[in-house]
Amino acid sequence: MTPALIRGISPALNFHELIKIRLSGVERDRRHELLEQIYDATGAEAVQEIGRIAVICRHAEKPRIAFPIDRRKRK
């Protein structure tokens, strides 16, 4: 995990709110560690993980996507 990776993910989340990340060539346990680091560093949440692909989201101040369940409101 490099700062450059986070610098690339964060603007993508700002613009799209929902992105896919491919973690190929990484063992399962290490993938989960990397994803947790990404979630912590970007404030994103997991939407789905299938194999080596993760879908993550981060709600924008002015949302472009209507999520079925807004986890922020349940807390």
VOMI-833625 format. One record per residue: residue in one letter; x, y, z of N, C-alpha, C, O in turn. Coordinates in steps of 0.05 Angstrom, whole numbers, plus 5000, padded with zeros to 4 digits. Example, Ala and Ser with C-alpha at 12.3 -4.5 7.8 and 13.67 -1.06 7.14 Angstrom:
# residues 2
A526448865156524649105156526449345156528549345169/S525749555142527349795143525850015157526850235161/
# end
This chain:
# residues 75
M501749775000500050005000501850255000503550285017/T501450414981503150654979501350904981498950894976/P502551134989500951384990499851454962497751574960/A501351384941500451434914497851284908496051394894/L497651044918495150894914492751034927490651054915/I493151124951491051264966490351524951488051604949/R492451664942491951914927490451864901489052044891/G490551624890489051554866486151474873484351534858/I485851334895483151234903481351454912479051474905/S482451634929480851844941479452024921477052074923/P480952134901479552294881477452134864475352244857/A478051884859476051724845473551694861471351704850/L473751654887471451644904469951914905467551924906/N471552134906470252394906468452434881466252544883/F469452344858467952384833465752184829463552254821/H466351924834464551714827462951604851460751494846/E463851634875462651524899462851224901463051114924/L462851084879462850784879464950694859464750764835/I466950544868469050444850469650154855469050044876/K470850034835471849754837474849764840476249924827/I475849584857478749564860479449264855478249084867/R481449224838482348954833484948914848486849064845/L485048704864487448634879488548364870488248164885/S489648354847490648104836493448054846495048234851/G494147804848496847724856497347754886499647754895/V495147774902495347804931493747584944491447534936/E494947464964493547254979491047364993490947604999/R489147184999486647265011486947425037485747645040/D488547335055488847475081490147745077489347945089/R492047765059493348025053491448215039491448455044/R489648105022487648265009485848405029485248645027/H484948255049483248365070484648585086483548785093/E487248535091488848745105489048995089488649215099/L489648965063489849195045487249345043487149595043/L485049205041482449335039481749485064480749705063/E482449375087481949515112483549775114482649975123/Q486049755104487749995103486550205084486550445091/I485450115062484150305043481750435056481350675053/Y480050265069477650375082478450585103477150795105/D480450525119481250705141482450965129481851185139/A484050935108485351175097483551355081483951595079/T481451235069479651395051476951455063475551625053/G476251315085473551355096471451205080469051265082/A472251025063470450875046469250635061470250555083/E467150515050465950275061465850055040465850115016/A465949815049465649585031462849555022460949575038/V462449514996459849454986459749154979457749014986/Q461849054966461848774958464748684953466348844943/E465348444960467948324954467348054941466147874953/I468348024916468047764902470847694891471847834873/G471947484901474647404892476647624896477047714919/R477847714875479947924877478948204871480548384868/I476348234869475148494862473548584886471848444897/A473948844894472348964915471049204904472149354889/V468549244912467049484905466849644931465849544952/I467649894930467650064954466150324948465950414925/C465150454969463750704965464450894987465250815009/R464151154981464351355001462251564994462251674972/H460451625012458351815007459452095004461152185019/A458452234984459252514978457452704994455252635002/E458352954996456653155009454153204993452053245003/K454453204966452253224948452152964932453352934911/P450752764943450752494931449752494902447752624895/R451052334886450252284858448752014856447351964837/I449151844876448051574876446151554900446751644922/A443751444895441851394917442351104927441550914913/F443651074949444150804960441550714974440250864987/P440950454972438450354984438450385015436450435027/I440850345027441050375056443350565062445550515053/D442750775075444850965083445850885110444450945130/R448150765112449250665138449750895157449850845181/R450251135147450751355165448351425182448651515205/K445951385171443551455186442851245207441351305226/R443850995205443150785224444750815250443950695270/K446950955250448650975274447551155294448751195316/
# end
